[in-house]
Amino acid sequence: MWSDPVVTRFIGGKPSTEQQAWSRLLVYAGHWALMRFGYWAVEEKASREFIGEVGFADFKRDIDPLMRDVPELGWALVSRVHGRGFATEAVGAVVAWGDAHFKSGRTVCLIDPENLASVRVAQKCGYREFNRTLFNNRPTVFFQRQAGEIN
Protein backbone atom coordinates (compact mmCIF):
# COMPACT_ATOMS: atom_id res chain seq x y z
CA MET A 1 0.00 0.00 0.00
CA TRP A 2 2.71 2.48 0.96
CA SER A 3 4.49 2.01 -2.39
CA ASP A 4 1.37 3.11 -4.33
CA PRO A 5 1.69 6.73 -5.56
CA VAL A 6 -2.10 7.13 -5.43
CA VAL A 7 -2.07 6.32 -1.69
CA THR A 8 0.95 8.51 -0.88
CA ARG A 9 0.05 11.50 -3.07
CA PHE A 10 -1.24 13.47 -0.08
CA ILE A 11 0.80 11.63 2.57
CA GLY A 12 4.38 12.69 2.10
CA GLY A 13 4.01 13.06 -1.65
CA LYS A 14 6.02 10.03 -2.72
CA PRO A 15 5.86 6.25 -2.36
CA SER A 16 7.59 4.69 0.63
CA THR A 17 10.49 2.32 0.35
CA GLU A 18 10.26 -1.11 1.96
CA GLN A 19 12.48 0.19 4.78
CA GLN A 20 10.20 3.20 5.38
CA ALA A 21 7.09 1.01 5.40
CA TRP A 22 8.74 -1.38 7.87
CA SER A 23 9.73 1.53 10.13
CA ARG A 24 6.12 2.77 10.06
CA LEU A 25 4.90 -0.68 11.15
CA LEU A 26 7.37 -0.73 14.04
CA VAL A 27 6.22 2.74 15.14
CA TYR A 28 2.63 1.48 15.17
CA ALA A 29 3.56 -1.52 17.33
CA GLY A 30 5.51 0.77 19.66
CA HIS A 31 2.49 3.00 20.13
CA TRP A 32 0.43 0.09 21.43
CA ALA A 33 3.24 -1.10 23.70
CA LEU A 34 4.07 2.33 25.14
CA MET A 35 1.01 4.55 24.68
CA ARG A 36 -1.88 2.04 24.84
CA PHE A 37 -3.22 3.30 21.53
CA GLY A 38 -2.15 3.05 17.92
CA TYR A 39 -3.26 1.82 14.51
CA TRP A 40 -5.46 -1.06 13.43
CA ALA A 41 -5.34 -2.95 10.16
CA VAL A 42 -8.52 -2.56 8.12
CA GLU A 43 -9.88 -5.70 6.49
CA GLU A 44 -12.60 -5.95 3.88
CA LYS A 45 -15.27 -8.28 5.29
CA ALA A 46 -16.23 -9.87 1.97
CA SER A 47 -12.72 -10.77 0.81
CA ARG A 48 -10.95 -10.78 4.22
CA GLU A 49 -8.14 -8.83 2.49
CA PHE A 50 -6.07 -6.07 4.07
CA ILE A 51 -7.31 -2.76 2.69
CA GLY A 52 -5.64 -0.19 4.92
CA GLU A 53 -4.92 1.15 8.35
CA VAL A 54 -6.49 3.65 10.72
CA GLY A 55 -5.74 4.78 14.24
CA PHE A 56 -4.25 7.30 16.61
CA ALA A 57 -0.62 8.19 17.21
CA ASP A 58 1.58 10.69 18.98
CA PHE A 59 4.39 11.29 16.52
CA LYS A 60 5.89 14.19 18.55
CA ARG A 61 5.73 16.32 15.42
CA ASP A 62 7.38 19.73 15.53
CA ILE A 63 4.18 21.60 14.70
CA ASP A 64 1.48 23.86 16.13
CA PRO A 65 1.52 23.68 19.97
CA LEU A 66 -2.23 23.02 19.89
CA MET A 67 -1.47 19.67 18.22
CA ARG A 68 1.26 18.57 20.62
CA ASP A 69 0.56 15.74 23.05
CA VAL A 70 -2.92 15.17 21.60
CA PRO A 71 -3.81 11.86 19.93
CA GLU A 72 -3.54 12.35 16.17
CA LEU A 73 -5.93 10.45 13.95
CA GLY A 74 -4.67 9.05 10.66
CA TRP A 75 -5.80 6.67 7.96
CA ALA A 76 -4.76 5.25 4.62
CA LEU A 77 -6.49 2.74 2.37
CA VAL A 78 -5.40 0.79 -0.69
CA SER A 79 -6.39 2.65 -3.83
CA ARG A 80 -8.78 -0.04 -5.11
CA VAL A 81 -11.26 0.79 -2.31
CA HIS A 82 -11.10 4.59 -2.50
CA GLY A 83 -14.51 6.22 -2.78
CA ARG A 84 -16.45 3.23 -1.46
CA GLY A 85 -17.15 4.46 2.10
CA PHE A 86 -14.58 2.27 3.85
CA ALA A 87 -12.65 5.25 5.22
CA THR A 88 -15.72 6.85 6.79
CA GLU A 89 -16.76 3.55 8.36
CA ALA A 90 -13.28 2.75 9.71
CA VAL A 91 -12.55 6.28 10.94
CA GLY A 92 -15.96 6.43 12.63
CA ALA A 93 -15.25 3.20 14.51
CA VAL A 94 -11.80 4.38 15.62
CA VAL A 95 -13.14 7.78 16.70
CA ALA A 96 -15.77 6.02 18.84
CA TRP A 97 -12.96 3.97 20.42
CA GLY A 98 -11.04 7.21 21.09
CA ASP A 99 -14.09 8.79 22.71
CA ALA A 100 -14.20 5.90 25.17
CA HIS A 101 -10.44 5.81 25.89
CA PHE A 102 -8.95 9.33 25.84
CA LYS A 103 -9.47 11.28 29.06
CA SER A 104 -9.30 14.75 27.48
CA GLY A 105 -11.69 13.73 24.71
CA ARG A 106 -9.82 15.92 22.20
CA THR A 107 -8.20 14.44 19.11
CA VAL A 108 -6.65 16.06 16.05
CA CYS A 109 -5.68 15.25 12.48
CA LEU A 110 -3.79 16.98 9.69
CA ILE A 111 -4.79 16.80 6.04
CA ASP A 112 -3.47 18.20 2.78
CA PRO A 113 -6.13 20.74 1.69
CA GLU A 114 -6.21 19.20 -1.80
CA ASN A 115 -7.21 15.83 -0.33
CA LEU A 116 -10.92 16.62 -0.46
CA ALA A 117 -11.97 13.02 0.14
CA SER A 118 -10.11 12.90 3.47
CA VAL A 119 -11.36 16.35 4.44
CA ARG A 120 -14.93 15.05 3.93
CA VAL A 121 -14.23 11.92 5.99
CA ALA A 122 -12.85 14.04 8.85
CA GLN A 123 -15.83 16.39 8.73
CA LYS A 124 -18.34 13.52 8.66
CA CYS A 125 -16.68 12.18 11.80
CA GLY A 126 -16.98 15.50 13.66
CA TYR A 127 -13.61 17.13 12.98
CA ARG A 128 -13.49 20.90 12.43
CA GLU A 129 -10.70 23.00 10.96
CA PHE A 130 -8.74 25.11 13.44
CA ASN A 131 -5.57 26.14 11.57
CA ARG A 132 -3.91 26.22 8.15
CA THR A 133 -0.15 26.28 7.79
CA LEU A 134 2.82 24.65 6.10
CA PHE A 135 4.06 21.32 7.40
CA ASN A 136 7.08 19.73 5.73
CA ASN A 137 6.87 22.58 3.21
CA ARG A 138 3.37 21.51 2.13
CA PRO A 139 0.03 23.25 2.78
CA THR A 140 -1.71 21.54 5.68
CA VAL A 141 -5.04 21.92 7.42
CA PHE A 142 -5.30 21.04 11.12
CA PHE A 143 -8.58 19.62 12.40
CA GLN A 144 -9.78 18.91 15.93
CA ARG A 145 -12.67 17.13 17.57
CA GLN A 146 -14.06 16.82 21.09
CA ALA A 147 -15.54 13.50 22.19
CA GLY A 148 -19.18 13.18 21.27
CA GLU A 149 -19.09 15.68 18.36
CA ILE A 150 -20.61 14.41 15.13
CA ASN A 151 -21.76 16.11 11.97
C-alpha positions in Angstrom: 0.0 0.0 0.0 2.7 2.5 1.0 4.5 2.0 -2.4 1.4 3.1 -4.3 1.7 6.7 -5.6 -2.1 7.1 -5.4 -2.1 6.3 -1.7 0.9 8.5 -0.9 0.1 11.5 -3.1 -1.2 13.5 -0.1 0.8 11.6 2.6 4.4 12.7 2.1 4.0 13.1 -1.6 6.0 10.0 -2.7 5.9 6.3 -2.4 7.6 4.7 0.6 10.5 2.3 0.3 10.3 -1.1 2.0 12.5 0.2 4.8 10.2 3.2 5.4 7.1 1.0 5.4 8.7 -1.4 7.9 9.7 1.5 10.1 6.1 2.8 10.1 4.9 -0.7 11.1 7.4 -0.7 14.0 6.2 2.7 15.1 2.6 1.5 15.2 3.6 -1.5 17.3 5.5 0.8 19.7 2.5 3.0 20.1 0.4 0.1 21.4 3.2 -1.1 23.7 4.1 2.3 25.1 1.0 4.6 24.7 -1.9 2.0 24.8 -3.2 3.3 21.5 -2.1 3.0 17.9 -3.3 1.8 14.5 -5.5 -1.1 13.4 -5.3 -3.0 10.2 -8.5 -2.6 8.1 -9.9 -5.7 6.5 -12.6 -5.9 3.9 -15.3 -8.3 5.3 -16.2 -9.9 2.0 -12.7 -10.8 0.8 -11.0 -10.8 4.2 -8.1 -8.8 2.5 -6.1 -6.1 4.1 -7.3 -2.8 2.7 -5.6 -0.2 4.9 -4.9 1.1 8.4 -6.5 3.6 10.7 -5.7 4.8 14.2 -4.2 7.3 16.6 -0.6 8.2 17.2 1.6 10.7 19.0 4.4 11.3 16.5 5.9 14.2 18.6 5.7 16.3 15.4 7.4 19.7 15.5 4.2 21.6 14.7 1.5 23.9 16.1 1.5 23.7 20.0 -2.2 23.0 19.9 -1.5 19.7 18.2 1.3 18.6 20.6 0.6 15.7 23.1 -2.9 15.2 21.6 -3.8 11.9 19.9 -3.5 12.4 16.2 -5.9 10.5 13.9 -4.7 9.1 10.7 -5.8 6.7 8.0 -4.8 5.3 4.6 -6.5 2.7 2.4 -5.4 0.8 -0.7 -6.4 2.7 -3.8 -8.8 0.0 -5.1 -11.3 0.8 -2.3 -11.1 4.6 -2.5 -14.5 6.2 -2.8 -16.4 3.2 -1.5 -17.1 4.5 2.1 -14.6 2.3 3.9 -12.6 5.3 5.2 -15.7 6.8 6.8 -16.8 3.5 8.4 -13.3 2.7 9.7 -12.6 6.3 10.9 -16.0 6.4 12.6 -15.2 3.2 14.5 -11.8 4.4 15.6 -13.1 7.8 16.7 -15.8 6.0 18.8 -13.0 4.0 20.4 -11.0 7.2 21.1 -14.1 8.8 22.7 -14.2 5.9 25.2 -10.4 5.8 25.9 -9.0 9.3 25.8 -9.5 11.3 29.1 -9.3 14.8 27.5 -11.7 13.7 24.7 -9.8 15.9 22.2 -8.2 14.4 19.1 -6.6 16.1 16.1 -5.7 15.3 12.5 -3.8 17.0 9.7 -4.8 16.8 6.0 -3.5 18.2 2.8 -6.1 20.7 1.7 -6.2 19.2 -1.8 -7.2 15.8 -0.3 -10.9 16.6 -0.5 -12.0 13.0 0.1 -10.1 12.9 3.5 -11.4 16.3 4.4 -14.9 15.1 3.9 -14.2 11.9 6.0 -12.9 14.0 8.9 -15.8 16.4 8.7 -18.3 13.5 8.7 -16.7 12.2 11.8 -17.0 15.5 13.7 -13.6 17.1 13.0 -13.5 20.9 12.4 -10.7 23.0 11.0 -8.7 25.1 13.4 -5.6 26.1 11.6 -3.9 26.2 8.2 -0.2 26.3 7.8 2.8 24.6 6.1 4.1 21.3 7.4 7.1 19.7 5.7 6.9 22.6 3.2 3.4 21.5 2.1 0.0 23.3 2.8 -1.7 21.5 5.7 -5.0 21.9 7.4 -5.3 21.0 11.1 -8.6 19.6 12.4 -9.8 18.9 15.9 -12.7 17.1 17.6 -14.1 16.8 21.1 -15.5 13.5 22.2 -19.2 13.2 21.3 -19.1 15.7 18.4 -20.6 14.4 15.1 -21.8 16.1 12.0 
